[in-house]
Amino acid sequence: MTDTQQFEGFMRNYQNMVFSTAMRLLANPADAEDVAQEVFLRAYQRFDELRDSPTAGGWLKTVAANLSLNHLSRYRSRWSFFSELLGRGREEAGCEMEFPADESATETGEQADRRALVEEALQKLPATQRVPLVLYHFEELTYEEIAAKLGVSLGKAKTDIFRARETLRRRLRLRLTDEPRLRPAHQT
């Protein structure tokens, strides 16, 4: 098997993860495709190192997240700063939303529907809320890491994540009450 064929297989194995990472941050399929393409260009340049590396997936995900953030800061308007009045931690924010980190081939139809609802609602959040929320729940960064990566205060990072959770919770609650087949078991 040639290097090109091996790289094509490598790319097929990771393309969904790379695209979904970019899509969650950018909420724009064309931009996510551009970022994914750039990730794989960089991977091709380092393919000798990545080919058999057990950390290749993590490297690709990190590069996708970083390139997405670079894209947001370069091509979108500057972050508007919110008040830091609600800067509460995870424990103080009430209940925590659960977001599965990886796509699973074993999802039931209902789980897939719920995942699609969350992804759709997530993409409709403003970038100032969506990006920190994705970095926290999907990329598993700490508040401090998010604040540093986005160049904002710790309080702002916490506030944006809190507001994103609340907005997402409200939108999902509305959608779940509108669609009986997607209601949690305890609500039926």
TIRO-2110 file (N, C-alpha, C; in Angstrom, 1 decimal):
// TIRO-2110
0.8, -1.2, 0.0, N, 1, A
0.0, 0.0, 0.0, CA, 1, A
0.9, 1.2, 0.0, C, 1, A
0.6, 2.2, -0.9, N, 2, A
1.4, 3.4, -1.0, CA, 2, A
1.1, 4.4, 0.2, C, 2, A
2.0, 5.3, 0.4, N, 3, A
1.7, 6.4, 1.4, CA, 3, A
0.4, 7.1, 1.1, C, 3, A
0.1, 7.4, -0.1, N, 4, A
-1.1, 8.1, -0.5, CA, 4, A
-2.3, 7.3, -0.1, C, 4, A
-2.3, 6.0, -0.4, N, 5, A
-3.4, 5.2, 0.0, CA, 5, A
-3.6, 5.1, 1.5, C, 5, A
-2.4, 5.0, 2.2, N, 6, A
-2.5, 5.0, 3.7, CA, 6, A
-3.0, 6.3, 4.2, C, 6, A
-2.6, 7.4, 3.7, N, 7, A
-3.1, 8.7, 4.1, CA, 7, A
-4.6, 8.8, 3.9, C, 7, A
-5.1, 8.3, 2.7, N, 8, A
-6.5, 8.3, 2.4, CA, 8, A
-7.3, 7.5, 3.5, C, 8, A
-6.8, 6.4, 3.8, N, 9, A
-7.5, 5.6, 4.9, CA, 9, A
-7.4, 6.3, 6.2, C, 9, A
-6.3, 6.9, 6.6, N, 10, A
-6.1, 7.7, 7.8, CA, 10, A
-7.2, 8.8, 7.8, C, 10, A
-7.3, 9.5, 6.7, N, 11, A
-8.2, 10.6, 6.6, CA, 11, A
-9.7, 10.2, 6.7, C, 11, A
-10.0, 9.1, 6.1, N, 12, A
-11.4, 8.5, 6.2, CA, 12, A
-11.7, 8.2, 7.7, C, 12, A
-10.7, 7.7, 8.4, N, 13, A
-10.9, 7.3, 9.8, CA, 13, A
-11.2, 8.5, 10.7, C, 13, A
-10.7, 9.6, 10.4, N, 14, A
-10.8, 10.8, 11.2, CA, 14, A
-11.6, 11.9, 10.7, C, 14, A
-12.1, 11.9, 9.5, N, 15, A
-12.7, 13.0, 8.9, CA, 15, A
-14.0, 13.5, 9.6, C, 15, A
-14.8, 12.5, 10.1, N, 16, A
-16.0, 12.9, 10.8, CA, 16, A
-15.7, 13.7, 12.1, C, 16, A
-14.7, 13.2, 12.8, N, 17, A
-14.3, 13.8, 14.1, CA, 17, A
-13.8, 15.2, 13.9, C, 17, A
-12.9, 15.3, 12.9, N, 18, A
-12.3, 16.7, 12.6, CA, 18, A
-13.4, 17.6, 12.1, C, 18, A
-14.3, 17.2, 11.2, N, 19, A
-15.3, 18.1, 10.7, CA, 19, A
-16.3, 18.5, 11.9, C, 19, A
-16.7, 17.5, 12.7, N, 20, A
-17.7, 17.8, 13.8, CA, 20, A
-17.0, 18.7, 14.8, C, 20, A
-15.8, 18.6, 15.1, N, 21, A
-15.1, 19.5, 16.0, CA, 21, A
-15.1, 21.0, 15.4, C, 21, A
-14.8, 21.1, 14.2, N, 22, A
-14.8, 22.4, 13.5, CA, 22, A
-16.3, 23.0, 13.4, C, 22, A
-17.2, 22.1, 13.1, N, 23, A
-18.6, 22.5, 12.9, CA, 23, A
-19.2, 23.0, 14.3, C, 23, A
-18.9, 22.3, 15.4, N, 24, A
-19.4, 22.8, 16.7, CA, 24, A
-18.9, 24.2, 17.0, C, 24, A
-17.7, 24.5, 16.7, N, 25, A
-17.1, 25.8, 17.0, CA, 25, A
-17.6, 26.9, 16.0, C, 25, A
-17.6, 26.5, 14.7, N, 26, A
-17.9, 27.5, 13.7, CA, 26, A
-19.4, 27.7, 13.3, C, 26, A
-20.1, 26.6, 13.5, N, 27, A
-21.6, 26.6, 13.1, CA, 27, A
-21.8, 27.0, 11.7, C, 27, A
-20.8, 26.7, 10.8, N, 28, A
-21.0, 27.0, 9.4, CA, 28, A
-20.3, 25.9, 8.6, C, 28, A
-21.1, 25.1, 7.8, N, 29, A
-20.5, 23.9, 7.1, CA, 29, A
-19.3, 24.3, 6.2, C, 29, A
-19.4, 25.4, 5.5, N, 30, A
-18.4, 25.7, 4.5, CA, 30, A
-17.1, 26.1, 5.3, C, 30, A
-17.2, 26.8, 6.4, N, 31, A
-16.0, 27.2, 7.2, CA, 31, A
-15.4, 25.9, 7.8, C, 31, A
-16.3, 25.0, 8.3, N, 32, A
-15.9, 23.8, 8.9, CA, 32, A
-15.1, 22.9, 7.9, C, 32, A
-15.6, 22.9, 6.7, N, 33, A
-14.9, 22.1, 5.6, CA, 33, A
-13.5, 22.7, 5.3, C, 33, A
-13.5, 24.0, 5.3, N, 34, A
-12.2, 24.7, 5.1, CA, 34, A
-11.2, 24.4, 6.2, C, 34, A
-11.7, 24.4, 7.4, N, 35, A
-10.8, 24.1, 8.5, CA, 35, A
-10.4, 22.6, 8.5, C, 35, A
-11.3, 21.7, 8.2, N, 36, A
-11.0, 20.3, 8.1, CA, 36, A
-9.9, 20.1, 7.0, C, 36, A
-10.1, 20.7, 5.9, N, 37, A
-9.1, 20.6, 4.8, CA, 37, A
-7.7, 21.0, 5.3, C, 37, A
-7.7, 22.1, 6.0, N, 38, A
-6.4, 22.7, 6.5, CA, 38, A
-5.8, 21.7, 7.5, C, 38, A
-6.6, 21.1, 8.4, N, 39, A
-6.2, 20.1, 9.3, CA, 39, A
-5.5, 19.0, 8.6, C, 39, A
-6.1, 18.5, 7.6, N, 40, A
-5.6, 17.3, 6.9, CA, 40, A
-4.3, 17.7, 6.0, C, 40, A
-4.3, 18.9, 5.6, N, 41, A
-3.0, 19.3, 4.9, CA, 41, A
-1.9, 19.3, 5.9, C, 41, A
-2.1, 19.8, 7.1, N, 42, A
-1.1, 19.7, 8.2, CA, 42, A
-0.8, 18.3, 8.6, C, 42, A
-1.8, 17.5, 8.6, N, 43, A
-1.6, 16.1, 9.0, CA, 43, A
-0.7, 15.4, 7.9, C, 43, A
-1.0, 15.7, 6.6, N, 44, A
-0.2, 15.1, 5.5, CA, 44, A
1.3, 15.4, 5.7, C, 44, A
1.5, 16.7, 6.0, N, 45, A
2.9, 17.1, 6.2, CA, 45, A
3.6, 16.4, 7.3, C, 45, A
2.8, 15.9, 8.3, N, 46, A
3.4, 15.2, 9.5, CA, 46, A
3.0, 13.7, 9.5, C, 46, A
2.6, 13.2, 8.3, N, 47, A
2.0, 11.9, 8.3, CA, 47, A
3.0, 10.8, 8.8, C, 47, A
4.3, 10.9, 8.6, N, 48, A
5.2, 10.0, 9.1, CA, 48, A
5.2, 9.8, 10.6, C, 48, A
5.0, 11.0, 11.3, N, 49, A
4.8, 11.0, 12.7, CA, 49, A
3.5, 10.4, 13.2, C, 49, A
2.4, 10.8, 12.4, N, 50, A
1.1, 10.5, 12.9, CA, 50, A
0.6, 9.1, 12.5, C, 50, A
1.2, 8.5, 11.5, N, 51, A
0.7, 7.3, 10.9, CA, 51, A
0.4, 6.2, 11.9, C, 51, A
1.3, 5.9, 12.8, N, 52, A
1.1, 4.9, 13.8, CA, 52, A
1.0, 5.4, 15.2, C, 52, A
0.8, 6.7, 15.3, N, 53, A
0.7, 7.3, 16.7, CA, 53, A
-0.6, 7.0, 17.3, C, 53, A
-0.6, 6.6, 18.6, N, 54, A
-1.9, 6.4, 19.3, CA, 54, A
-2.6, 7.7, 19.6, C, 54, A
-1.8, 8.8, 19.5, N, 55, A
-2.4, 10.1, 19.9, CA, 55, A
-2.8, 11.0, 18.7, C, 55, A
-2.8, 10.3, 17.5, N, 56, A
-3.1, 11.1, 16.3, CA, 56, A
-4.5, 11.7, 16.4, C, 56, A
-5.5, 11.0, 16.9, N, 57, A
-6.8, 11.6, 17.0, CA, 57, A
-6.9, 12.8, 17.9, C, 57, A
-6.2, 12.8, 19.0, N, 58, A
-6.1, 13.9, 19.9, CA, 58, A
-5.4, 15.1, 19.2, C, 58, A
-4.3, 14.8, 18.5, N, 59, A
-3.6, 15.9, 17.7, CA, 59, A
-4.5, 16.5, 16.7, C, 59, A
-5.2, 15.7, 15.9, N, 60, A
-6.1, 16.2, 14.9, CA, 60, A
-7.2, 17.1, 15.5, C, 60, A
-7.8, 16.6, 16.6, N, 61, A
-8.9, 17.4, 17.3, CA, 61, A
-8.4, 18.7, 17.8, C, 61, A
-7.2, 18.7, 18.4, N, 62, A
-6.6, 19.9, 18.9, CA, 62, A
-6.3, 20.9, 17.8, C, 62, A
-5.8, 20.4, 16.7, N, 63, A
-5.5, 21.3, 15.5, CA, 63, A
-6.8, 21.8, 15.0, C, 63, A
-7.8, 21.0, 14.9, N, 64, A
-9.1, 21.5, 14.4, CA, 64, A
-9.7, 22.5, 15.3, C, 64, A
-9.6, 22.4, 16.6, N, 65, A
-10.1, 23.4, 17.5, CA, 65, A
-9.4, 24.7, 17.4, C, 65, A
-8.0, 24.6, 17.4, N, 66, A
-7.2, 25.8, 17.3, CA, 66, A
-7.4, 26.5, 16.0, C, 66, A
-7.5, 25.8, 14.9, N, 67, A
-7.7, 26.5, 13.6, CA, 67, A
-9.1, 27.1, 13.5, C, 67, A
-10.1, 26.4, 14.1, N, 68, A
-11.5, 27.0, 14.2, CA, 68, A
-11.5, 28.3, 15.0, C, 68, A
-10.8, 28.3, 16.1, N, 69, A
-10.7, 29.5, 16.9, CA, 69, A
-10.0, 30.6, 16.2, C, 69, A
-8.9, 30.3, 15.5, N, 70, A
-8.2, 31.2, 14.7, CA, 70, A
-9.1, 31.8, 13.6, C, 70, A
-9.9, 31.0, 13.0, N, 71, A
-10.8, 31.4, 12.0, CA, 71, A
-11.8, 32.4, 12.6, C, 71, A
-12.4, 32.1, 13.7, N, 72, A
-13.3, 32.9, 14.4, CA, 72, A
-12.7, 34.3, 14.7, C, 72, A
-11.5, 34.3, 15.2, N, 73, A
-10.9, 35.6, 15.6, CA, 73, A
-10.5, 36.4, 14.4, C, 73, A
-10.2, 35.7, 13.3, N, 74, A
-9.7, 36.4, 12.1, CA, 74, A
-10.8, 36.9, 11.2, C, 74, A
-11.9, 36.1, 11.1, N, 75, A
-12.9, 36.4, 10.1, CA, 75, A
-14.3, 36.9, 10.7, C, 75, A
-14.4, 36.8, 12.0, N, 76, A
-15.7, 37.3, 12.5, CA, 76, A
-15.4, 38.5, 13.4, C, 76, A
-16.5, 39.2, 13.6, N, 77, A
-16.3, 40.5, 14.4, CA, 77, A
-15.7, 40.1, 15.8, C, 77, A
-15.1, 41.1, 16.4, N, 78, A
-14.5, 40.9, 17.7, CA, 78, A
-15.5, 40.5, 18.7, C, 78, A
-15.1, 39.8, 19.7, N, 79, A
-16.0, 39.4, 20.8, CA, 79, A
-16.5, 40.7, 21.5, C, 79, A
-17.8, 40.7, 21.7, N, 80, A
-18.4, 41.8, 22.5, CA, 80, A
-18.3, 41.3, 24.0, C, 80, A
-17.9, 42.2, 24.8, N, 81, A
-17.7, 41.8, 26.2, CA, 81, A
-19.0, 42.0, 27.0, C, 81, A
-19.4, 41.0, 27.7, N, 82, A
-20.5, 41.0, 28.5, CA, 82, A
-20.2, 41.4, 29.9, C, 82, A
-21.2, 41.7, 30.7, N, 83, A
-21.0, 41.9, 32.1, CA, 83, A
-20.5, 40.6, 32.8, C, 83, A
-19.7, 40.8, 33.8, N, 84, A
-19.2, 39.6, 34.5, CA, 84, A
-20.0, 39.3, 35.8, C, 84, A
-21.2, 39.8, 35.8, N, 85, A
-22.0, 39.7, 37.0, CA, 85, A
-22.4, 38.2, 37.4, C, 85, A
-22.6, 37.4, 36.3, N, 86, A
-23.0, 36.1, 36.6, CA, 86, A
-21.9, 35.0, 36.6, C, 86, A
-20.7, 35.4, 36.8, N, 87, A
-19.6, 34.5, 36.7, CA, 87, A
-19.6, 33.5, 37.8, C, 87, A
-20.4, 32.5, 37.6, N, 88, A
-20.6, 31.4, 38.6, CA, 88, A
-19.9, 30.1, 38.1, C, 88, A
-19.4, 29.3, 39.0, N, 89, A
-18.8, 28.1, 38.6, CA, 89, A
-19.8, 27.0, 38.3, C, 89, A
-19.4, 25.9, 37.8, N, 90, A
-20.2, 24.7, 37.5, CA, 90, A
-21.1, 24.3, 38.6, C, 90, A
-20.6, 24.2, 39.8, N, 91, A
-21.4, 23.8, 41.0, CA, 91, A
-22.5, 24.7, 41.3, C, 91, A
-22.2, 26.0, 41.1, N, 92, A
-23.2, 27.0, 41.5, CA, 92, A
-24.3, 27.2, 40.4, C, 92, A
-24.0, 26.7, 39.2, N, 93, A
-24.9, 26.9, 38.1, CA, 93, A
-26.1, 26.0, 38.1, C, 93, A
-26.2, 25.1, 39.1, N, 94, A
-27.4, 24.2, 39.1, CA, 94, A
-27.0, 22.9, 38.5, C, 94, A
-27.9, 22.4, 37.7, N, 95, A
-27.6, 21.1, 37.1, CA, 95, A
-26.7, 21.3, 35.9, C, 95, A
-26.0, 20.3, 35.6, N, 96, A
-25.0, 20.3, 34.5, CA, 96, A
-25.6, 19.5, 33.3, C, 96, A
-25.4, 20.1, 32.1, N, 97, A
-25.8, 19.3, 30.9, CA, 97, A
-24.8, 18.3, 30.6, C, 97, A
-25.2, 17.2, 30.1, N, 98, A
-24.3, 16.2, 29.6, CA, 98, A
-24.2, 16.2, 28.1, C, 98, A
-23.0, 16.2, 27.6, N, 99, A
-22.8, 16.2, 26.1, CA, 99, A
-21.8, 15.0, 25.9, C, 99, A
-22.2, 14.0, 25.1, N, 100, A
-21.3, 13.0, 24.8, CA, 100, A
-20.2, 13.5, 23.8, C, 100, A
-19.0, 13.1, 24.1, N, 101, A
-17.9, 13.7, 23.3, CA, 101, A
-17.7, 13.1, 21.9, C, 101, A
-18.1, 11.8, 21.8, N, 102, A
-17.8, 11.2, 20.5, CA, 102, A
-19.1, 10.7, 19.9, C, 102, A
-19.1, 10.6, 18.6, N, 103, A
-20.3, 10.0, 17.9, CA, 103, A
-20.2, 8.5, 18.1, C, 103, A
-21.4, 7.9, 18.3, N, 104, A
-21.4, 6.5, 18.6, CA, 104, A
-22.2, 5.7, 17.6, C, 104, A
-21.7, 4.7, 17.0, N, 105, A
-22.4, 3.9, 16.1, CA, 105, A
-23.5, 3.1, 16.7, C, 105, A
-23.5, 3.0, 18.0, N, 106, A
-24.5, 2.2, 18.7, CA, 106, A
-25.7, 3.0, 19.2, C, 106, A
-25.8, 4.3, 18.8, N, 107, A
-26.9, 5.1, 19.3, CA, 107, A
-28.2, 4.6, 18.9, C, 107, A
-29.2, 4.7, 19.7, N, 108, A
-30.6, 4.3, 19.3, CA, 108, A
-31.1, 5.5, 18.5, C, 108, A
-32.2, 5.2, 17.9, N, 109, A
-32.9, 6.3, 17.1, CA, 109, A
-33.2, 7.5, 17.9, C, 109, A
-33.7, 7.2, 19.1, N, 110, A
-34.0, 8.4, 20.0, CA, 110, A
-32.8, 9.1, 20.5, C, 110, A
-31.7, 8.4, 20.8, N, 111, A
-30.5, 9.1, 21.2, CA, 111, A
-29.9, 9.9, 20.0, C, 111, A
-30.0, 9.4, 18.8, N, 112, A
-29.6, 10.1, 17.6, CA, 112, A
-30.4, 11.4, 17.4, C, 112, A
-31.7, 11.2, 17.6, N, 113, A
-32.6, 12.4, 17.5, CA, 113, A
-32.3, 13.5, 18.5, C, 113, A
-32.0, 13.0, 19.7, N, 114, A
-31.6, 14.0, 20.8, CA, 114, A
-30.3, 14.7, 20.5, C, 114, A
-29.3, 13.9, 20.0, N, 115, A
-28.0, 14.4, 19.6, CA, 115, A
-28.2, 15.4, 18.5, C, 115, A
-29.0, 15.1, 17.5, N, 116, A
-29.3, 16.1, 16.4, CA, 116, A
-29.9, 17.4, 16.9, C, 116, A
-30.9, 17.2, 17.9, N, 117, A
-31.5, 18.4, 18.5, CA, 117, A
-30.4, 19.3, 19.2, C, 117, A
-29.6, 18.7, 20.0, N, 118, A
-28.6, 19.4, 20.7, CA, 118, A
-27.6, 20.1, 19.7, C, 118, A
-27.2, 19.3, 18.7, N, 119, A
-26.3, 19.9, 17.7, CA, 119, A
-26.9, 21.1, 17.0, C, 119, A
-28.2, 21.0, 16.6, N, 120, A
-28.9, 22.0, 15.9, CA, 120, A
-29.0, 23.3, 16.8, C, 120, A
-29.4, 23.0, 18.1, N, 121, A
-29.6, 24.2, 19.0, CA, 121, A
-28.2, 24.8, 19.3, C, 121, A
-27.2, 24.0, 19.4, N, 122, A
-25.8, 24.5, 19.7, CA, 122, A
-25.4, 25.4, 18.5, C, 122, A
-25.6, 25.0, 17.3, N, 123, A
-25.2, 25.8, 16.2, CA, 123, A
-25.9, 27.1, 16.1, C, 123, A
-27.1, 27.3, 16.7, N, 124, A
-27.9, 28.5, 16.7, CA, 124, A
-27.5, 29.5, 17.8, C, 124, A
-26.6, 29.0, 18.7, N, 125, A
-26.1, 29.9, 19.8, CA, 125, A
-25.2, 31.0, 19.1, C, 125, A
-25.2, 32.2, 19.7, N, 126, A
-24.2, 33.1, 19.2, CA, 126, A
-22.8, 32.6, 19.5, C, 126, A
-21.8, 33.0, 18.7, N, 127, A
-20.5, 32.5, 18.8, CA, 127, A
-19.9, 32.7, 20.2, C, 127, A
-20.2, 33.9, 20.8, N, 128, A
-19.7, 34.2, 22.1, CA, 128, A
-20.1, 33.2, 23.2, C, 128, A
-21.2, 32.5, 22.9, N, 129, A
-21.7, 31.5, 23.9, CA, 129, A
-21.3, 30.1, 23.4, C, 129, A
-21.5, 29.8, 22.1, N, 130, A
-21.2, 28.5, 21.6, CA, 130, A
-19.8, 28.1, 21.7, C, 130, A
-18.8, 29.0, 21.4, N, 131, A
-17.4, 28.6, 21.4, CA, 131, A
-16.9, 28.2, 22.8, C, 131, A
-17.2, 29.0, 23.8, N, 132, A
-16.7, 28.6, 25.2, CA, 132, A
-17.4, 27.3, 25.6, C, 132, A
-18.7, 27.1, 25.3, N, 133, A
-19.4, 25.9, 25.7, CA, 133, A
-18.9, 24.7, 25.0, C, 133, A
-18.6, 24.8, 23.8, N, 134, A
-18.0, 23.6, 23.0, CA, 134, A
-16.6, 23.3, 23.6, C, 134, A
-15.8, 24.4, 23.9, N, 135, A
-14.5, 24.1, 24.4, CA, 135, A
-14.6, 23.4, 25.8, C, 135, A
-15.5, 23.8, 26.6, N, 136, A
-15.7, 23.2, 27.9, CA, 136, A
-16.2, 21.8, 27.8, C, 136, A
-17.3, 21.6, 27.1, N, 137, A
-18.0, 20.2, 27.1, CA, 137, A
-17.4, 19.3, 26.1, C, 137, A
-17.0, 19.7, 25.0, N, 138, A
-16.5, 18.8, 23.9, CA, 138, A
-15.0, 18.7, 23.9, C, 138, A
-14.3, 19.8, 24.2, N, 139, A
-12.9, 19.7, 24.2, CA, 139, A
-12.3, 19.6, 25.5, C, 139, A
-13.2, 19.6, 26.5, N, 140, A
-12.8, 19.4, 28.0, CA, 140, A
-11.7, 20.3, 28.5, C, 140, A
-11.8, 21.5, 28.1, N, 141, A
-10.8, 22.5, 28.6, CA, 141, A
-11.4, 23.1, 29.9, C, 141, A
-10.5, 23.5, 30.8, N, 142, A
-10.9, 24.2, 32.0, CA, 142, A
-11.3, 25.6, 31.7, C, 142, A
-12.0, 26.2, 32.7, N, 143, A
-12.4, 27.6, 32.5, CA, 143, A
-11.1, 28.5, 32.3, C, 143, A
-10.1, 28.2, 33.0, N, 144, A
-8.9, 29.0, 32.9, CA, 144, A
-8.3, 28.8, 31.5, C, 144, A
-8.3, 27.6, 31.0, N, 145, A
-7.7, 27.4, 29.6, CA, 145, A
-8.6, 28.1, 28.6, C, 145, A
-9.9, 28.0, 28.8, N, 146, A
-10.8, 28.7, 27.8, CA, 146, A
-10.6, 30.2, 27.8, C, 146, A
-10.5, 30.8, 29.0, N, 147, A
-10.2, 32.2, 29.1, CA, 147, A
-8.9, 32.6, 28.4, C, 147, A
-7.9, 31.8, 28.7, N, 148, A
-6.6, 32.1, 28.0, CA, 148, A
-6.7, 31.9, 26.5, C, 148, A
-7.3, 30.9, 26.0, N, 149, A
-7.4, 30.6, 24.6, CA, 149, A
-8.2, 31.7, 23.9, C, 149, A
-9.2, 32.2, 24.5, N, 150, A
-10.1, 33.2, 23.9, CA, 150, A
-9.6, 34.6, 24.2, C, 150, A
-8.7, 34.8, 25.1, N, 151, A
-8.2, 36.1, 25.5, CA, 151, A
-9.2, 36.9, 26.2, C, 151, A
-10.0, 36.3, 27.1, N, 152, A
-11.0, 37.0, 27.9, CA, 152, A
-10.7, 36.7, 29.4, C, 152, A
-11.4, 37.4, 30.2, N, 153, A
-11.3, 37.2, 31.6, CA, 153, A
-11.9, 35.8, 32.0, C, 153, A
-11.5, 35.3, 33.2, N, 154, A
-12.0, 34.1, 33.7, CA, 154, A
-13.5, 34.2, 34.0, C, 154, A
-13.9, 35.4, 34.5, N, 155, A
-15.3, 35.7, 34.8, CA, 155, A
-16.2, 35.7, 33.5, C, 155, A
-15.6, 36.2, 32.4, N, 156, A
-16.3, 36.3, 31.2, CA, 156, A
-16.5, 34.9, 30.6, C, 156, A
-15.5, 34.1, 30.7, N, 157, A
-15.6, 32.7, 30.2, CA, 157, A
-16.7, 31.9, 30.9, C, 157, A
-16.7, 32.1, 32.3, N, 158, A
-17.7, 31.4, 33.1, CA, 158, A
-19.1, 31.9, 32.8, C, 158, A
-19.2, 33.2, 32.6, N, 159, A
-20.5, 33.8, 32.3, CA, 159, A
-21.0, 33.4, 30.9, C, 159, A
-20.1, 33.3, 29.9, N, 160, A
-20.6, 32.9, 28.6, CA, 160, A
-21.0, 31.5, 28.6, C, 160, A
-20.3, 30.6, 29.3, N, 161, A
-20.7, 29.2, 29.4, CA, 161, A
-22.0, 29.1, 30.2, C, 161, A
-22.2, 29.8, 31.3, N, 162, A
-23.4, 29.8, 32.0, CA, 162, A
-24.6, 30.2, 31.1, C, 162, A
-24.4, 31.3, 30.4, N, 163, A
-25.5, 31.8, 29.5, CA, 163, A
-25.8, 30.9, 28.4, C, 163, A
-24.7, 30.3, 27.9, N, 164, A
-24.9, 29.3, 26.8, CA, 164, A
-25.7, 28.1, 27.3, C, 164, A
-25.4, 27.6, 28.5, N, 165, A
-26.2, 26.5, 29.0, CA, 165, A
-27.6, 26.8, 29.2, C, 165, A
-27.9, 28.0, 29.8, N, 166, A
-29.2, 28.4, 30.0, CA, 166, A
-30.0, 28.6, 28.7, C, 166, A
-29.4, 29.2, 27.7, N, 167, A
-30.1, 29.4, 26.4, CA, 167, A
-30.3, 28.0, 25.8, C, 167, A
-29.3, 27.2, 25.8, N, 168, A
-29.5, 25.8, 25.3, CA, 168, A
-30.6, 25.0, 26.0, C, 168, A
-30.6, 25.1, 27.3, N, 169, A
-31.6, 24.4, 28.1, CA, 169, A
-33.0, 24.9, 27.8, C, 169, A
-33.1, 26.2, 27.7, N, 170, A
-34.5, 26.8, 27.3, CA, 170, A
-34.9, 26.3, 25.9, C, 170, A
-34.0, 26.4, 25.0, N, 171, A
-34.4, 26.0, 23.6, CA, 171, A
-34.7, 24.5, 23.5, C, 171, A
-33.9, 23.7, 24.2, N, 172, A
-34.2, 22.3, 24.2, CA, 172, A
-35.5, 21.9, 24.9, C, 172, A
-35.7, 22.6, 26.0, N, 173, A
-37.0, 22.3, 26.7, CA, 173, A
-38.2, 22.7, 25.8, C, 173, A
-38.1, 23.8, 25.1, N, 174, A
-39.2, 24.2, 24.2, CA, 174, A
-39.4, 23.1, 23.1, C, 174, A
-38.3, 22.7, 22.5, N, 175, A
-38.3, 21.7, 21.5, CA, 175, A
-38.9, 20.4, 22.0, C, 175, A
-38.4, 19.9, 23.2, N, 176, A
-38.9, 18.6, 23.7, CA, 176, A
-40.4, 18.7, 24.0, C, 176, A
-40.9, 19.8, 24.5, N, 177, A
-42.3, 19.9, 24.8, CA, 177, A
-43.1, 19.9, 23.5, C, 177, A
-42.5, 20.4, 22.4, N, 178, A
-43.2, 20.5, 21.1, CA, 178, A
-43.2, 19.1, 20.4, C, 178, A
-42.2, 18.2, 20.7, N, 179, A
-42.1, 17.0, 20.0, CA, 179, A
-42.2, 15.8, 21.0, C, 179, A
-43.4, 15.3, 21.2, N, 180, A
-43.6, 14.2, 22.2, CA, 180, A
-42.7, 13.0, 22.1, C, 180, A
-42.3, 12.6, 20.9, N, 181, A
-41.5, 11.4, 20.8, CA, 181, A
-40.1, 11.6, 21.3, C, 181, A
-39.7, 12.9, 21.5, N, 182, A
-38.4, 13.2, 22.0, CA, 182, A
-38.3, 13.5, 23.5, C, 182, A
-39.5, 13.5, 24.1, N, 183, A
-39.5, 13.8, 25.6, CA, 183, A
-38.8, 12.7, 26.3, C, 183, A
-38.1, 13.1, 27.4, N, 184, A
-37.4, 12.1, 28.3, CA, 184, A
-38.5, 11.2, 28.9, C, 184, A
-38.1, 10.0, 29.2, N, 185, A
-39.1, 9.0, 29.7, CA, 185, A
-39.8, 9.5, 31.0, C, 185, A
-39.2, 10.3, 31.8, N, 186, A
-39.8, 10.8, 33.0, CA, 186, A
-40.9, 11.8, 32.8, C, 186, A
-41.0, 12.4, 31.6, N, 187, A
-42.0, 13.4, 31.2, CA, 187, A
-43.2, 12.8, 30.5, C, 187, A
-43.2, 11.6, 30.2, N, 188, A
-44.3, 11.0, 29.4, CA, 188, A
-45.3, 10.4, 30.3, C, 188, A
END
